[in-house]
Amino acid sequence: MKKKITICLIIFTISSFFFIDGKDNQVHGFSNQVVQHGATGDDVIELQARLQYLGFYNGDIDGVFGWGTYWALRNFQYEFGMEIDGLAGQEVKQKLEKASEFDKTYVHEQIQKGKKFTHYGGMDKEKQTEPSPNTTNQQDSQDGDAGQQSKQQGNNQQDQNQSEATEEDLEPTAVNMPQGFSQNDIQIMANAVYGEARGEPFEGQVAVASVILNRVESSTFPNTVSGVIFEPRAFTAVSDGQIWLTPNDNAKRAVLDAINGWDPTGEALYYFNPDTATSDWIWSRQQIKRIGKHIFCI
């Protein structure tokens, strides 16, 4: 009898070991350390990859916890109803593990080969990375067609030139601008659109830009773009700092479309996300329509 009990205990112990180890290999990749701005290493690589897999991070997966990673993490925390502190503790890691997939071997192999990710997950692996010298823009890399390589390189160079251009160089892109909006106005509106609505459909981004313009025209709000955007408690992106993220081309195009007359909101002055709104007052406004996650109202 004693011999049987001993054998059972040994079998149970071995089985438990393999069960726990298997679960750990499948689910737990992060260490137990809190990951924060300034950190480097494997934890940061996994954090960036998982955030990119979910669409919150569009920078390079390089294992360096910079400001791009910081704001991506804060945005993830906001969307998942967590404390917004830019720290990747156990709760954040568990949420990321449940919501995303992480192929550690593949990611590290690509980094060792000197490649930078422009997006990770959601498509064939051969289309997830581009060689470092040509990877400057997420939108360009999504083409994933070798036959378009020369076109991508041209687009990449154009995007890079635009990002380095002076206000005078950018001026020709803003044609037929009513009321003579300055390049500073366009730039800060693009920042606001990107910070507030980069995950929204293009129409929803134009809608946010339209709300800003409608407020400029309204006697109830400041009569300048900067005055409207930086009015206290007016925009979440200003409150949480995402106003200073670098906008992409979609955000800039959305601003120009709004300036040139496209208002998909029907002259709305407000918008809110019904899933996260906590103000009773905003629900009292007359609703016009819903675009993406936002309800637009007057």
C-alpha positions as CSV (number, residue, x, y, z in Angstrom):
1,M,0.0,0.0,0.0
2,K,2.8,2.4,0.9
3,K,4.6,1.6,-2.4
4,K,1.4,2.5,-4.3
5,I,1.0,5.8,-2.5
6,T,4.6,6.7,-3.3
7,I,4.2,5.9,-7.0
8,C,1.0,7.9,-7.2
9,L,2.7,10.9,-5.6
10,I,5.6,10.7,-8.0
11,I,3.2,10.6,-11.0
12,F,1.1,13.5,-9.6
13,T,4.3,15.6,-9.1
14,I,5.6,15.0,-12.6
15,S,2.2,15.6,-14.2
16,S,1.8,18.8,-12.2
17,F,5.2,20.0,-13.3
18,F,4.5,19.5,-17.0
19,F,1.1,21.1,-16.7
20,I,2.3,24.2,-15.1
21,D,5.3,24.4,-17.4
22,G,3.2,24.0,-20.5
23,K,0.8,26.6,-19.3
24,D,3.6,29.0,-18.6
25,N,5.1,28.5,-22.1
26,Q,1.7,29.2,-23.7
27,V,0.6,32.2,-21.6
28,H,3.3,33.8,-19.5
29,G,6.1,35.4,-21.5
30,F,6.7,38.5,-19.4
31,S,8.9,38.5,-16.3
32,N,7.6,39.6,-13.0
33,Q,9.2,43.0,-13.2
34,V,7.1,46.2,-13.7
35,V,8.1,47.6,-17.1
36,Q,8.3,51.4,-17.5
37,H,9.6,54.2,-19.5
38,G,13.4,53.9,-20.0
39,A,13.5,50.1,-19.7
40,T,15.1,47.9,-22.3
41,G,15.2,44.2,-23.0
42,D,13.0,41.2,-23.8
43,D,10.0,42.4,-21.7
44,V,9.9,45.6,-23.7
45,I,10.1,43.7,-27.0
46,E,7.1,41.6,-25.9
47,L,5.2,44.7,-24.7
48,Q,5.8,46.5,-28.0
49,A,4.9,43.4,-30.1
50,R,1.7,42.8,-28.2
51,L,0.7,46.5,-28.4
52,Q,1.5,46.4,-32.1
53,Y,-0.5,43.2,-32.6
54,L,-3.5,45.0,-31.1
55,G,-3.0,48.2,-33.2
56,F,-1.9,50.5,-30.3
57,Y,1.8,50.8,-31.3
58,N,3.1,51.6,-34.7
59,G,6.8,52.2,-34.0
60,D,9.7,49.8,-34.2
61,I,9.9,46.7,-32.0
62,D,13.4,47.4,-30.7
63,G,13.2,46.6,-27.0
64,V,13.6,50.3,-26.0
65,F,10.7,51.7,-23.9
66,G,10.6,55.2,-25.3
67,W,7.7,57.7,-25.5
68,G,6.0,56.0,-28.4
69,T,5.7,52.8,-26.3
70,Y,4.7,54.9,-23.3
71,W,1.7,56.6,-25.0
72,A,0.7,53.3,-26.8
73,L,0.5,51.6,-23.4
74,R,-1.5,54.5,-21.9
75,N,-3.9,54.3,-24.8
76,F,-4.2,50.5,-24.3
77,Q,-4.9,51.1,-20.6
78,Y,-7.6,53.7,-21.4
79,E,-9.3,51.4,-23.9
80,F,-9.4,48.5,-21.5
81,G,-10.6,50.5,-18.6
82,M,-7.5,50.3,-16.5
83,E,-5.5,52.8,-14.5
84,I,-3.7,55.0,-16.9
85,D,-0.2,55.3,-15.6
86,G,2.0,54.0,-18.5
87,L,3.4,51.2,-16.3
88,A,3.2,47.5,-17.4
89,G,2.5,45.7,-14.2
90,Q,0.9,42.3,-13.7
91,E,-2.6,43.4,-14.5
92,V,-1.5,45.0,-17.8
93,K,0.5,42.0,-18.8
94,Q,-2.3,39.6,-18.1
95,K,-4.7,41.8,-20.2
96,L,-2.1,41.9,-23.1
97,E,-1.6,38.1,-22.9
98,K,-5.3,37.4,-23.1
99,A,-5.9,39.9,-25.9
100,S,-2.9,39.3,-28.2
101,E,-0.5,36.6,-29.4
102,F,3.2,36.7,-29.2
103,D,5.6,34.5,-31.3
104,K,8.8,35.1,-29.3
105,T,11.0,33.0,-31.6
106,Y,9.8,34.7,-34.7
107,V,10.0,38.3,-33.3
108,H,13.6,37.8,-31.9
109,E,14.7,36.2,-35.2
110,Q,13.6,39.2,-37.2
111,I,15.3,41.6,-34.8
112,Q,18.5,39.7,-35.0
113,K,18.4,39.9,-38.8
114,G,18.3,43.6,-38.5
115,K,14.7,44.1,-39.5
116,K,12.2,46.6,-38.0
117,F,8.6,45.8,-37.6
118,T,6.1,48.1,-39.1
119,H,3.2,45.9,-37.9
120,Y,3.1,42.6,-36.1
121,G,0.3,40.0,-36.3
122,G,-2.9,39.8,-38.3
123,M,-1.4,38.7,-41.6
124,D,1.2,36.4,-43.1
125,K,4.5,36.6,-41.4
126,E,6.4,37.4,-44.6
127,K,4.4,40.6,-44.8
128,Q,4.9,41.7,-41.3
129,T,8.4,43.2,-41.6
130,E,10.5,45.2,-44.0
131,P,14.3,45.7,-44.1
132,S,15.3,48.5,-41.8
133,P,16.5,51.1,-44.4
134,N,13.1,51.1,-46.1
135,T,10.8,51.0,-43.1
136,T,9.6,54.5,-42.3
137,N,5.9,54.3,-42.6
138,Q,3.3,51.8,-41.4
139,Q,0.9,52.6,-44.3
140,D,3.6,51.9,-46.9
141,S,4.6,48.6,-45.5
142,Q,1.0,47.3,-45.5
143,D,1.1,46.9,-49.3
144,G,3.4,43.8,-48.8
145,D,3.8,43.3,-52.5
146,A,7.3,42.8,-53.8
147,G,6.2,44.2,-57.2
148,Q,5.5,47.5,-55.5
149,Q,8.9,47.8,-53.8
150,S,10.1,50.7,-55.9
151,K,6.8,52.5,-55.4
152,Q,7.1,51.9,-51.6
153,Q,10.6,53.3,-51.6
154,G,9.4,56.4,-53.4
155,N,6.5,56.8,-51.0
156,N,8.8,56.3,-48.1
157,Q,11.2,59.0,-49.3
158,Q,8.2,61.3,-50.0
159,D,6.9,60.8,-46.5
160,Q,10.3,61.4,-45.0
161,N,10.7,64.6,-47.0
162,Q,7.3,65.8,-45.8
163,S,8.1,65.1,-42.2
164,E,11.3,67.2,-42.6
165,A,9.7,69.9,-44.7
166,T,9.3,73.5,-43.6
167,E,5.9,75.2,-43.4
168,E,6.5,76.8,-46.8
169,D,7.2,73.4,-48.3
170,L,3.9,72.0,-47.0
171,E,1.8,75.0,-48.0
172,P,0.8,73.8,-51.5
173,T,-1.0,70.7,-50.0
174,A,-3.5,73.0,-48.4
175,V,-5.5,74.2,-51.3
176,N,-8.7,76.3,-51.2
177,M,-8.4,76.8,-47.5
178,P,-11.3,78.9,-46.2
179,Q,-10.4,81.7,-43.8
180,G,-6.6,81.2,-44.5
181,F,-5.8,78.6,-41.8
182,S,-2.1,78.6,-41.1
183,Q,0.2,75.6,-41.3
184,N,0.4,75.8,-37.5
185,D,-3.4,75.4,-37.4
186,I,-3.3,72.4,-39.7
187,Q,-0.5,70.8,-37.7
188,I,-2.1,71.1,-34.3
189,M,-5.5,69.9,-35.7
190,A,-3.7,66.9,-37.2
191,N,-2.2,66.3,-33.8
192,A,-5.6,66.5,-32.2
193,V,-7.2,64.2,-34.7
194,Y,-4.5,61.6,-34.4
195,G,-4.6,61.8,-30.6
196,E,-8.4,61.6,-30.4
197,A,-9.4,59.3,-33.3
198,R,-6.5,57.5,-34.9
199,G,-8.3,54.2,-34.4
200,E,-11.5,55.5,-36.0
201,P,-12.5,55.2,-39.7
202,F,-11.3,58.0,-41.9
203,E,-14.8,59.5,-41.9
204,G,-14.6,59.6,-38.1
205,Q,-11.3,61.4,-38.2
206,V,-12.7,64.0,-40.6
207,A,-15.6,64.3,-38.1
208,V,-13.3,65.2,-35.2
209,A,-11.6,67.8,-37.3
210,S,-15.0,69.2,-38.3
211,V,-16.0,69.5,-34.6
212,I,-12.9,71.6,-34.0
213,L,-13.8,73.9,-37.0
214,N,-17.4,74.1,-36.0
215,R,-16.3,75.3,-32.5
216,V,-14.1,77.9,-34.0
217,E,-17.1,79.3,-35.9
218,S,-19.4,79.1,-32.9
219,S,-19.6,82.1,-30.5
220,T,-19.7,79.7,-27.6
221,F,-16.1,78.7,-28.1
222,P,-12.7,80.4,-28.7
223,N,-12.4,81.7,-32.2
224,T,-9.0,80.2,-33.0
225,V,-8.0,76.6,-33.6
226,S,-5.5,76.5,-30.8
227,G,-7.9,78.2,-28.4
228,V,-10.5,75.5,-29.1
229,I,-8.1,72.6,-28.8
230,F,-6.4,73.8,-25.7
231,E,-9.6,74.9,-23.9
232,P,-9.5,73.3,-20.5
233,R,-11.0,69.8,-20.3
234,A,-12.2,70.0,-24.0
235,F,-10.2,67.2,-25.5
236,T,-8.9,64.0,-23.8
237,A,-5.8,64.0,-26.1
238,V,-4.7,67.3,-24.5
239,S,-5.4,66.0,-21.0
240,D,-3.4,62.8,-21.4
241,G,-0.6,64.2,-23.6
242,Q,-1.4,62.3,-26.8
243,I,-1.8,65.6,-28.5
244,W,2.0,65.5,-28.9
245,L,2.1,62.2,-30.8
246,T,3.3,62.6,-34.4
247,P,0.2,62.4,-36.6
248,N,0.1,60.1,-39.7
249,D,-0.9,61.1,-43.2
250,N,-4.5,60.0,-42.6
251,A,-4.9,62.6,-39.8
252,K,-3.4,65.3,-42.0
253,R,-5.7,64.4,-44.9
254,A,-8.7,64.4,-42.6
255,V,-7.9,67.9,-41.5
256,L,-7.6,69.2,-45.0
257,D,-10.8,67.5,-46.0
258,A,-12.6,69.1,-43.1
259,I,-11.1,72.5,-43.9
260,N,-12.2,72.2,-47.5
261,G,-15.8,71.6,-46.6
262,W,-16.5,68.0,-45.7
263,D,-18.4,67.8,-42.5
264,P,-19.8,64.3,-41.9
265,T,-21.2,65.3,-38.5
266,G,-23.9,67.7,-39.7
267,E,-22.3,70.7,-37.8
268,A,-21.8,68.9,-34.5
269,L,-20.1,70.8,-31.7
270,Y,-19.5,67.8,-29.4
271,Y,-18.8,64.1,-29.6
272,F,-18.3,61.3,-27.0
273,N,-17.7,57.6,-26.7
274,P,-20.9,56.1,-25.2
275,D,-18.9,53.1,-23.8
276,T,-16.6,55.3,-21.7
277,A,-18.5,58.6,-21.1
278,T,-19.0,59.4,-17.5
279,S,-20.6,62.8,-17.8
280,D,-24.4,63.0,-17.5
281,W,-24.3,66.4,-19.2
282,I,-23.0,65.0,-22.5
283,W,-25.9,62.6,-22.7
284,S,-28.3,65.5,-22.5
285,R,-27.0,67.0,-25.8
286,Q,-29.1,66.5,-29.0
287,Q,-27.5,63.6,-30.9
288,I,-27.0,63.8,-34.7
289,K,-25.3,60.6,-35.7
290,R,-22.8,58.0,-34.7
291,I,-19.5,57.4,-36.6
292,G,-17.3,54.6,-35.4
293,K,-17.1,54.7,-31.7
294,H,-18.2,58.3,-31.4
295,I,-21.6,59.9,-31.1
296,F,-21.7,63.5,-32.5
297,C,-24.2,66.0,-31.1
298,I,-25.0,69.7,-30.7
